[in-house]
Amino acid sequence: MRHTRCPPHTTSGASFGIEHAVVLAQHLATADVGDALAKYDVERRARLAWIREGAEAVRDQVAGGGDYAEVMEAFILGALEQGPQ
């Protein structure tokens, strides 16, 4: 899987490493290796795209003059309300 890069302000480096491991283990527990990897790939790409879109929105809002703390607070609260994609 080619890693979809997320901007550093999402603080997602270690978090995604742990999340990737858990998701992969879950898929490996219920499918053969080939099927597990295929399911993992689809699921992780969707999750990372969702985070990246949010991070890009934060970047654009801050670049447009938004207060970083307020913009990040709204991003984090919105992500918590919506939950993982």
N, C-alpha and C positions, 0 to 999 in steps of 0.2 A: 504494500500500500504506500503510495506516495503521500507524505505528510502534508496536510494543508496547514500552512503557517498562520498562526494567530498573532496579532500584534502583542507586544509585551505588556501593555496596560491591562490585558485581561488576566494577568497573573496565572496563566494556565499551564505552565510548563510541567511541574511535578504533579499537579492535579490530573492532567490528562494522561500522564504516564501510569498513574494508579488506576484511573478510570479505564484506560485501554486494557490493562492487565485483567481487571475484574470482568469486563465485557468479553474478552477473549476466552477466559476460563469458563464463563457461563456457556458460551457457544460450543466450546470443546467438550463440555459435559453432556451435551445433548445431540451432537452430530459428529460424523466422521471429520477428519482434519480438513479435507477439501471443502466440504459444505460449511463447516464452522468458519473457516477463513473467508469464504465468500460472504456469508452473513455478517461477519465482523466488519469486513471492508465496507459494505453498503451502509451499515448502521453508523460506523464511525465517520464516514464521509458526510453523512447528513448532520450528525452532531457538530462536527467541526465547522461545517458551512454555516450553521445556525449561530455559533459563537462568533465566527468571523464577521458575519453580517452585522451583528450587534456591536462588535468592536469597531467596525468601519463607521457605523452610525455615531458612536461616541467620538471617534476621531473627527468626523465632519462637524459635529456640534461644537466641539472645543475649538476647532479651527475657525468656526463661524462666530466665535466670541463667547461661547457658553462657558460657564464656570465649571472647571474640571470636576470638583468635588460633587457638585449638584448633578452633573451629567452622569458621572459614575454611579452615584447613589440611585438615580432613576434606572440605569442599566441593570444594576445588581438586583434591585427590588423587582423589576420587570422579569428578570431571568428566574428569580425565586418563585414568583407568582405563576409563571408559565411552566416552569419545570423543564426537565431535559426533553429535547426533541428527538 
